Amino acid sequence: MPAAGQSPGLKVLIVEDNRDARTTLRMLLTLAHGHSVIEADNGATAVKVALDEKPDVALIDLGLPGIDGFEVARRIRATLGRDEIVLAALTGYGDAEDRARTEAAGFDVHFVKPVDIDKLAKLLSEVAAARI
């Protein structure tokens, strides 16, 4: 059941190599907010899933094995552009230089771990409202 004020129905891609973090985020998004979730645990899979499934939002950990989150964002942006998907970086680093790097890679939002659930819910509400 979606939380009050939350529009259901977004397709969200979670890209996170830590299984526990991925599971927790999936449960939050599906059970508390009513979104559909797709998962990837590495960069190469993330790019393929994003291009095949075309989710509304992708939450991408930057420290992935193989292709890092920066390259994932660049590859997704090269094909889908800015209007097709919202990209949110998930990282433990949040200074101005880190935020500039995520923006340059094509991310729309920069979340520092642990993700502020209220800020994430607000982002998803805004995306859902824009999709209506």
ZICOR-V748726 format. One record per helix or strand of 3 or more residues. SS is the DSSP state (hx for helix, st for strand). FROM is the first residue (numbers start at 0). LEN is the number of residues. Records with the same first field share a line. If there is no record, write none. Layout:
SS->FROM-LEN + FROM-LEN
//
This chain:
st->10-5 + 35-5 + 56-5 + 85-6 + 108-4
hx->18-14 + 42-11 + 68-12 + 95-10 + 116-15
//
